C-alpha cells in the first residue's frame, strides 16, 4: 500500500482492515492463528476468542488493549514502509482516547527484529507446507460457528481461496473481488473442477465469476471441513443482487 493510500485513513480500525486485506487476510482464520502464536496463547478457546476479537477490531466495534495492540503490530507487516508505523500508532492512540482511556497512547514500537520476522516466516511456512492437519482443522472448525452466523466480509483484488468462506452479505466497489462461497463435491472428496463449478453458477449483471482455487470450507451437512473450490465474484457495474447459492442466501451490493 503506497504511503498516500494509508494516509487517507483517519480511523485505526479502517487502516487495520485495509492492511489485513492487502496482506491476504481475507478472513480472520490465518491471522487468528498467527496472533495466538505471537501471544503464546494456544488452544481452541484462545483461537476462538482471537477470531471474535479480530472481527470486532476490524469493524471498529471495540479497540484492542495495549497488550493486544502490540501483538497485532507483530502479526501485521508494518516495517520498511515510510510513515506507516507512525500512522498506525497515532490512529490507535486517538481511538483509545475516544473510548475514554486517557493513558492509552501507545509507546513507539521498536524496529522489528530479525527474530520477529523469522517467527512470522516460520508461521506462514507451517500453514502452507505442514499445517494441513492443524491449520485447516483449527481455522475451519474453530471459525465454523462464527462464520455460519456472520455477515462479515472483506473484499480485495487478486483473491485466491484458502479457507473458503460463505459470505451472506457482500459489499463491493466496481473492480473489487470477493470470495462468495465454496463449491464442494461429496463430503471429503476433492472439490469439483472450475468448468463444472462455473456451469452451475447464476449469471449476474453486476459482475463476473472466477476460480478462487481449491481450499476447505465448513459444511454443516458434512459435519466439519471438506474440500471446496472458492467462487469469486469481480464487480463490473453497480447494482444489488439477491440469490441462492448452494442452498444459502447471498446478497451482493456493488457501489
C-alpha positions in Angstrom: 0.0 0.0 0.0 1.7 3.3 -1.1 2.0 6.0 1.6 -0.6 8.2 0.1 -3.1 5.4 0.5 -2.6 4.7 4.2 -2.5 8.5 5.0 -6.1 8.7 3.8 -7.3 6.7 6.8 -8.3 8.7 9.9 -9.6 5.8 11.9 -7.4 3.0 13.2 -9.8 0.1 12.5 -10.1 1.2 8.9 -6.3 1.2 8.5 -6.1 -2.2 10.2 -8.8 -3.7 8.0 -7.1 -2.3 4.8 -3.8 -3.8 5.8 -5.3 -7.1 6.6 -6.9 -7.3 3.1 -3.7 -6.1 1.5 -1.7 -8.8 3.2 -4.0 -11.6 2.2 -6.1 -12.0 5.4 -9.4 -12.1 3.5 -10.9 -13.9 6.5 -9.5 -14.0 10.1 -8.6 -17.7 10.3 -5.0 -17.4 9.4 -4.4 -14.1 11.2 -6.0 -15.6 14.4 -3.5 -18.4 14.3 -0.6 -16.0 13.9 -2.0 -13.8 16.7 -2.2 -16.8 19.1 1.4 -17.8 18.2 2.7 -14.3 18.8 0.9 -14.0 22.2 1.8 -17.6 23.1 -1.9 -18.3 23.8 -2.7 -21.6 22.2 -5.7 -23.9 22.4 -9.1 -23.8 20.9 -10.7 -21.3 23.4 -7.9 -18.8 22.7 -8.2 -19.3 19.0 -12.0 -18.8 19.1 -11.5 -15.6 21.2 -9.0 -14.3 18.7 -11.4 -14.9 15.8 -14.1 -12.9 17.5 -11.8 -10.1 18.6 -10.2 -9.7 15.2 -13.6 -9.3 13.5 -14.6 -6.7 16.1 -11.3 -4.8 15.8 -11.6 -4.7 12.0 -15.1 -3.4 12.2 -14.4 -0.9 14.9 -16.7 -2.5 17.4 -14.1 -2.1 20.1 -10.4 -1.2 20.3 -7.7 -3.8 21.4 -5.9 -3.4 24.7 -2.3 -2.1 24.5 -1.0 -5.7 25.0 -3.1 -7.0 22.1 -2.2 -3.9 20.0 1.5 -4.7 20.4 0.9 -8.3 19.4 -1.1 -7.2 16.4 1.8 -4.9 15.4 4.0 -8.0 15.2 1.4 -10.1 13.4 0.8 -7.5 10.7 3.6 -6.2 8.3 4.4 -2.6 9.3 8.1 -2.2 8.8 10.0 -0.9 5.8 7.3 1.4 4.7 7.8 5.1 5.3 5.4 6.6 7.8 3.2 3.5 8.2 4.2 2.6 11.7 3.8 6.2 12.9 0.4 6.4 11.4 -0.6 3.0 12.9 0.5 4.2 16.4 -1.1 7.6 16.1 -4.5 6.4 15.0 -4.5 3.7 17.7 -3.8 6.3 20.4 -6.5 8.6 19.1 -9.0 5.7 19.0 -8.2 4.7 22.6 -8.6 8.3 23.8 -12.1 8.4 22.2 -13.0 5.4 24.3 -12.2 7.4 27.4 -8.7 5.9 28.2 -6.6 9.0 28.5 -3.4 6.9 29.2 -3.8 4.8 26.0 -1.3 6.5 23.8 0.9 3.5 22.7 4.6 3.5 23.0 6.5 3.8 19.7 7.4 0.3 18.6 11.0 -0.6 18.1 12.1 -1.7 14.7 11.2 -5.2 14.0 13.9 -7.6 15.0 15.0 -10.5 12.8 13.6 -12.9 15.3 10.1 -11.5 14.9 10.3 -11.8 11.1 11.7 -15.3 11.5 8.7 -16.2 13.7 6.2 -14.9 11.1 8.1 -16.7 8.3 8.0 -19.9 10.2 4.3 -19.5 10.9 3.5 -19.0 7.3 5.7 -21.9 6.2 3.9 -24.1 8.7 0.5 -23.1 7.4 1.3 -23.8 3.8 3.6 -26.7 4.0 2.9 -28.8 7.0 -0.1 -27.2 8.6 -2.9 -29.0 6.8 -3.9 -31.1 9.8 -3.5 -28.2 12.3 -4.5 -25.1 10.4 -7.4 -26.4 8.4 -9.0 -28.1 11.4 -8.4 -25.1 13.8 -9.1 -22.4 11.2 -12.2 -24.0 9.7 -13.7 -25.9 12.7 -12.8 -23.1 15.1 -14.2 -20.5 12.8 -17.2 -22.5 11.8 -19.7 -21.4 14.4 -18.7 -17.7 13.9 -18.8 -17.9 10.1 -22.2 -19.6 9.9 -23.9 -16.6 11.7 -21.7 -13.8 10.4 -22.4 -11.4 7.5 -18.9 -10.0 7.8 -16.8 -9.8 4.7 -13.5 -8.5 3.3 -13.1 -7.7 -0.3 -9.9 -7.1 -2.3 -8.4 -7.7 -5.7 -6.5 -10.9 -6.6 -8.2 -13.2 -4.2 -7.3 -16.9 -4.0 -9.3 -19.2 -1.8 -7.5 -20.9 1.1 -10.1 -21.3 3.9 -13.2 -20.7 1.8 -16.0 -18.7 3.5 -19.7 -18.4 2.7 -20.5 -14.7 2.8 -24.1 -13.9 3.4 -23.8 -10.2 2.6 -21.0 -8.6 0.5 -20.5 -5.0 -0.5 -18.0 -4.2 -3.3 -16.9 -1.3 -5.5 -16.6 -1.8 -9.2 -13.3 -3.6 -9.9 -13.1 -5.3 -6.5 -13.4 -9.0 -5.9 -14.5 -11.3 -3.1 -14.9 -15.0 -2.4 -18.6 -15.5 -2.1 -18.9 -19.3 -1.4 -17.3 -22.6 -2.0 -18.4 -25.4 -4.3 -18.0 -28.9 -2.9 -18.4 -32.5 -4.0 -19.5 -35.3 -1.7 -18.1 -34.9 1.8 -14.4 -35.5 1.9 -13.9 -35.7 -1.8 -11.9 -33.4 -3.9 -13.6 -30.1 -4.9 -15.1 -30.0 -8.4 -13.0 -28.5 -11.2 -13.7 -25.0 -12.4 -15.5 -26.0 -15.5 -18.1 -27.9 -13.6 -18.4 -25.2 -10.9 -18.8 -22.4 -13.4 -21.5 -24.2 -15.3 -23.7 -24.2 -12.2 -23.3 -20.5 -11.3 -26.0 -17.9 -11.9 -25.4 -15.2 -14.5 -25.3 -11.8 -12.7 -25.4 -8.4 -14.4 -23.3 -6.8 -11.7 -20.2 -9.0 -12.1 -18.3 -12.0 -13.4 -17.3 -15.2 -11.7 -13.8 -16.6 -11.5 -11.9 -19.5 -10.0 -10.8 -18.9 -6.4 -8.8 -22.1 -6.2 -9.1 -25.2 -4.0 -9.3 -24.9 -0.3 -11.6 -26.1 2.5 -14.9 -24.8 4.0 -17.0 -25.7 6.9 -20.1 -27.7 5.9 -23.0 -28.4 8.2 -24.0 -31.3 6.1 -20.6 -32.9 6.3 -20.2 -32.1 10.0 -17.0 -30.2 9.6 -14.4 -29.1 7.0 -14.5 -30.5 3.5 -12.6 -29.7 0.3 -14.2 -26.8 -1.7 -13.4 -24.6 -4.7 -13.6 -20.9 -4.0 -16.1 -19.0 -6.1 -15.0 -15.4 -6.6 -17.1 -12.5 -8.0 -15.5 -9.5 -9.5 -17.8 -6.4 -9.6 -18.2 -4.9 -13.0 -21.2 -2.5 -12.5 -23.3 -1.1 -9.7 -26.4 -2.8 -8.6 -27.9 -5.2 -6.0 -28.5 -8.9 -6.4 -30.1 -11.4 -4.1 -30.0 -15.1 -4.9 -29.4 -18.6 -3.6 -26.0 -20.3 -4.0 -25.6 -23.9 -2.9 -28.8 -23.5 -0.8 -27.6 -20.4 1.0 -28.9 -16.9 0.6 -26.4 -14.3 -0.8 -26.8 -10.6 -1.1 -24.3 -8.6 -3.2 -24.3 -4.8 -3.4 -22.0 -3.1 -5.8 -21.5 0.6 -5.3 
